[in-house]
Amino acid sequence: MKKLPYIGITGFRTYKEVAEMLQVFMRHRRLHSERLLHVGVMTHYHRVNETSGESASSFIANDRIASVFCSPEVQVYNCLHYADMAHRKTLAADLRKAVALGGYNLDAIQLDLRWPRPERIAEALRDDTRRIEVILQIDKYILNEAGQSPANLVEKLKPYQGVIHRVLLDESMGQGEPMNPDRLLPYLRALSQSLPDLGLGVAGGLGPHGLEILKPILAEFPDISIDAEGKLSTRGHQGDPLDLAHTEKYLIHALRLVK
């Protein structure tokens, strides 16, 4: 099945924010474009399980997550970003809880995890009838573990075939650090050639200014998805509320760049 590309905004906390940005998106999207607005909501292991942890207070309350996502009649890509750097044996159960919190309108879950076991991802979604997509974040630590080798990254991803649907190459990890297209392009080429069914996305330092950094990537991968978080927030940090003025500028500039 074809994976439609998206322009991502991560950090939504209310449906009102989504509605405002969706209006901007629809006004400025190119005619006949298939791009979707990626509506990203962040959560974390400690928030999902309501346990103590320094990260828990930075994320939206569990009972508000589903209310942020648009109904299926609206052409958006509703995505819950689930973060946890610990390797927990409870991953399958934790992901089931997260997906349930996303509600009926959830389209995808992004795993901000380092090499979660694919069988546990599959177990978590085994009984889900919505065919939710799974995005695996490839962060700077994963790329370093791969020895800066695109071939090594491809080999590490092969066991995930049929379990994940997209990858997001994101060395910034929500901290607003700008991406390096020259570093990312060899990975994108290798993934496109060896795992052609995998949807590709990039993130890292994208915001209301400097989106021209994407041009070398878009020249080779015009259908690539993009996502932004840190530089769209009020103080430039993951977990801070969105600055809607910054977010609108980012969205308009991004829509001018992509097809």
N, C-alpha and C positions, 0 to 999 in steps of 0.2 A: 504493500500500500504506500502511495506517495506521501511523504512527510512534508507538509506545507511549512515554509520558512516563517519565522516570527521575528518581531522586534520586541525585546523583553524589557519590562520594567519590573524590578523586584523590590519589594518593600511596601506594597499596598497594605493599608490597615482598615479601610472602609470602602463600601460599595460606592459612596459618593465620589471618592477619589478616582475609582475606576471609571465611573460614568463620565467625569470631566475629561479624563485622558482618552477615553474612547471617542468622544466627540472630536477631539483634536485629531486623533488617528484617522477617523473617517473623512474628515475635511481635507486632509493632506495626503492620503494614500493615493498612489497613482491609479489611473483608470485601468481596470482589468487585473490589477495586482492581486496575487493570491496570499500575500503576507497577512499574518494574523498579529493581533496585539497579545503578547504574552503577559498575562496578569499573574505576577509572582508574589506569593505570600511566604514569609520566612517562619520556620519553627525549628525546634531543637528537641533533642531527646529529653532534656530536663523539663521543658515546657509540656511536651506531649504526655509525659508520665507524672507531671505535677510533683517532681522531686526537687530538692534543694540543689542549687547550682548557680554559679555566677552568671550564666548565660540566660537563665529562665526569664528574668524580668525584662529582657530586651525584646521579647517577641510577643506577638498578639495573643490574647487569651484564647484558649482552646474553643470556647463556646462562640467565638466571633469569627472563626476562620471561614466556615461555610458561607456566611453572610456576605463575604467580600466577592465571591465568585458569581459571574453572570450566568444566566440561564442558557440552555443549549440553543435558544433561538438567536442569540447574539454571537457573532462570529469572532470569538476570542479563544485564547488557549490558556485555560485556567490551570495553574501549576503551583503545587505546594512544594517548597524547598525544605528538605529535612536534613538538618546538620547534626553531626556527631563524629568526633574524632576517635572515640573509643571503639575497640572491636568487641562487641557484646554478643554473647550467645543468644540474647533475647531479640536479635534484630528482626526476625520474621514477625514476632508479636508486636514489636514497636512500630514497624511499618504498617501493619494492619490497623493499629490505633490511629496512626497519622492519616492514612487513607480514609478511614471512617470520619475523622474530623473534617476532612476536605468536603464532605457532603456529596450530594448527587451530581453536582455540576463539575466535579473535578475531572480534568482531562489528563493530567500528568503529575508525576511526583519526581522531583529532582533530588538525587542523593548526593549531598555534599559529604561524602564518606570516602575513606581510602581503602580501595579494594574490598568492598563487602563481598561476602561469599555469594556467588550467583544462585546457588540452590536455596539460600535463605530469602533472596529477593523473589524468586519464583514461588516459594512456599507462601510468602506474604500475600501474593496476588492471585494465587491459584483459584480461589473461589469468587474473585471479583468479576462481575459480568459486564463491567463498563469498558473493558479493554483499555485500561489506563496505560498511557505510555510511561516509560521509565527513562529518565535522563541521568547519566552518570557524569558528575563533575570530574574533570581531569585537572588537578591543581598543580602548583609548581613542585610540590614534593613528589607527586606521582611521576612527573616528567623527569625529575632528578633521579628517582629510583630506576627509571627506564634507561638510565645512563645516557641521556640526551639522544637516544636512538629511536627513530620512528619505527624501525622494524621490531624493536623490543616492545614498544607500546602496542603495536598490532598483535603480537603474540600474547601479551597479557590480557588483551581484550577478547581474544577468540573464545574463551570459555563463557563469555557473556552473550554470545550470539543467541538470539531467540528470547533473551531475558531483558536486555535493555534495547531501547529504540533509538536513542540519540546520545551523543556525548557533547559536553560543553568544555572546551579548553579555556581554563580560567586561572591564570597564575596570580591574579590579583586577590581572588577569594573575598570580594566585597570590600577591599580596602582602598580602592581607587587608584591602584598602581597601573600605569599605562602598559598595554600589551606591546609585545615586540613581534610585528608581522614576520620579519625574517626568521625568527625562531619558530613561530607557529606553522608557517607554510609547509615545511617538510613533513610535519606530522599530519597536516590536513591532506597532503598529497598521498601519503602512505595509507591513511585511513580510507580515503576515497577509492583508492585502487584495490585494496585488500578486503575491505569490509563495506562494499558499496551500498548495502541496505541500511547502513547506520546514518542517521541524520547528524549533521555537523553544525556546531555553534561555537562562537568565541565570545569572550568577555575580558574585561580588564581595562579599567580607567576610562570607560566611555561615559560621556556626560554631555552637558549643553555646549561644550567647546571641544575642538580637537578631534572631531570624528573623521577627519581626513586620514587619520592613521589607519582606517579600515580599507583604504583604496587598493593597496596591493593585494589584500585578501579577496576583496570583491571582484577584482579583475580576473582572478582565477576561479573563484567560487561565488558567482553572483547570487546563488540561492542560499547562501549560508545564513544561519540565524545568529542574532546578536542579543546580548543581555547587558543590562546596566543596573547598578545598585548604589555603591558607595558615593559616587559623585552626584547622585540625584537626591541625596538626603540633606537634611538641614545643616549638619555639621561635617558631612563628608565621611561618616563612619557607618559600617553595617549596624543595623538595629535602630538607627535614628529615623524619625519620621521623614517621609518624602517632602522635598521642597517642590511644590507643584509648578512654580514658575520655571525652575531649572528643568523639571521633568518635561514640561511642554516644549521648551527649547530643544532639548535632546530629541524628542519625538519628531519634531518638525524637521530638524537637520538630518536625522537618520532616514526619514522617508524621502528626502531629496536625493540621498546617496544611493539607496537600494532600488531595485526594480520591483 
